[in-house]
Amino acid sequence: TTSSSVKSCSFLGRSPVGGGSSARWEWRRALAERARQVRGTHGLAAVSPTATFAVGVRFSLLPRRALGADLDNLVRPVLNTLFTSRDERSDLTLTGALFGAEDARIYRLVVEKRVVEDAAREGVEVVVRWEVDGPSDDGST
């Protein structure tokens, strides 16, 4: 087993927008821009191609939005924005904004939503940890 190094970064984004609307694409563009800022600040372009990732995503939503929001539908555009996508229909300006690695390299994903009463507190918090040498042969990370 080789020694590995675990690193992390986190950032906040504004409230997610669902559906296929132009507002949703604007939200993804804003998320991509914020992720690129974090990428530049933390030097994430140099992350090893064998790195594995653990991602935590927490959505803070108003009660009416939290009730009807499916977590899988909320998190998919986040992952497709932060990591590269195999989908050839993807808008390449909106993928790989944080890491130039496919989301298949994510080995742990924790997603939650919480209710907030103030619209100013709506948003998404993303925490990404990565292990430079990837998972060990025995299946542990």
C-alpha positions in Angstrom: 0.0 0.0 0.0 1.3 3.4 -0.9 1.0 6.4 1.4 -1.7 8.9 0.3 -2.5 12.5 0.9 -6.0 13.7 1.5 -6.8 17.3 0.6 -10.0 19.3 0.5 -11.7 22.5 -0.6 -15.2 23.9 -0.1 -17.3 26.7 -1.4 -20.8 28.2 -1.3 -23.0 28.8 -4.3 -26.4 30.5 -4.7 -29.7 28.8 -4.5 -30.2 26.0 -7.1 -32.8 26.4 -9.9 -34.6 23.3 -11.2 -36.2 22.4 -14.5 -34.9 23.1 -18.0 -35.3 26.8 -17.8 -32.8 29.5 -18.8 -32.6 30.3 -15.1 -31.3 26.8 -14.4 -28.5 27.3 -17.0 -27.7 30.7 -15.6 -27.4 29.1 -12.1 -25.0 26.5 -13.6 -22.9 29.2 -15.2 -22.7 31.0 -11.8 -21.8 27.7 -10.1 -19.1 27.0 -12.7 -17.7 30.5 -12.3 -17.5 30.2 -8.6 -15.9 26.7 -8.9 -13.3 28.1 -11.4 -12.4 30.8 -8.8 -11.8 28.1 -6.2 -9.9 26.0 -8.7 -7.5 28.9 -9.4 -7.1 29.8 -5.7 -6.3 26.2 -4.6 -4.3 25.2 -7.7 -6.7 22.3 -8.5 -5.7 22.0 -12.1 -2.7 19.9 -10.9 -4.8 17.2 -9.2 -3.6 13.7 -10.1 -5.6 11.9 -12.7 -5.8 8.9 -10.3 -7.2 10.9 -7.4 -10.5 9.7 -5.9 -13.1 12.1 -4.5 -15.5 12.3 -1.6 -18.2 15.0 -2.2 -20.6 16.5 0.2 -23.4 18.7 -1.1 -25.9 20.5 1.2 -28.8 22.4 -0.3 -30.4 25.1 1.9 -33.9 25.7 0.6 -37.1 27.5 1.6 -39.8 25.1 3.0 -41.9 25.1 -0.2 -38.9 24.3 -2.4 -37.4 21.7 0.0 -40.7 19.8 0.0 -40.8 19.3 -3.8 -37.1 19.1 -4.5 -35.7 15.6 -5.4 -32.1 15.4 -4.2 -31.0 13.4 -7.2 -32.3 16.1 -9.5 -30.6 18.8 -7.5 -27.2 17.1 -7.2 -26.8 15.9 -10.8 -26.2 19.4 -12.3 -23.8 20.2 -9.5 -21.7 17.1 -10.2 -21.9 17.7 -14.0 -20.6 21.2 -13.5 -17.8 20.5 -11.0 -16.4 17.3 -12.8 -16.1 16.4 -16.4 -18.9 14.5 -18.1 -18.9 11.6 -20.6 -22.1 12.9 -22.1 -21.2 14.2 -25.5 -24.3 16.5 -25.4 -22.8 18.3 -22.4 -22.0 22.0 -22.7 -18.2 21.8 -22.3 -18.1 25.3 -20.9 -20.1 24.1 -17.9 -18.3 20.8 -17.1 -15.0 20.2 -15.3 -15.2 23.7 -13.6 -13.5 22.4 -10.4 -11.7 19.3 -11.5 -10.6 17.9 -14.8 -11.7 14.5 -13.7 -14.8 12.5 -14.5 -17.4 12.1 -11.8 -16.8 8.4 -12.0 -13.8 9.1 -9.8 -16.3 10.0 -6.9 -16.2 7.1 -4.4 -18.3 8.8 -1.7 -21.2 11.1 -2.2 -23.3 12.6 0.7 -26.2 14.8 -0.3 -28.7 16.6 2.0 -31.2 19.3 2.0 -32.1 21.5 4.9 -34.9 24.0 5.4 -34.1 27.7 5.9 -36.7 30.3 6.6 -34.9 33.2 4.9 -34.5 33.4 1.1 -31.1 35.1 1.6 -29.8 31.9 3.3 -30.8 29.6 0.3 -27.9 28.1 -1.5 -25.6 25.1 -2.0 -22.5 24.2 0.0 -20.0 21.9 -1.6 -17.1 20.2 0.2 -14.8 18.0 -1.9 -12.0 15.8 -0.4 -9.6 13.9 -2.6 -7.1 11.3 -2.0 -4.1 11.8 -4.3 -3.1 8.2 -4.7 -6.6 6.8 -5.2 -8.1 3.9 -3.3 -5.8 1.0 -2.2 -6.0 -2.4 -3.7 -7.8 -3.8 -0.7 -10.8 -1.6 -1.4 -10.2 0.9 1.4 -9.8 4.6 0.8 
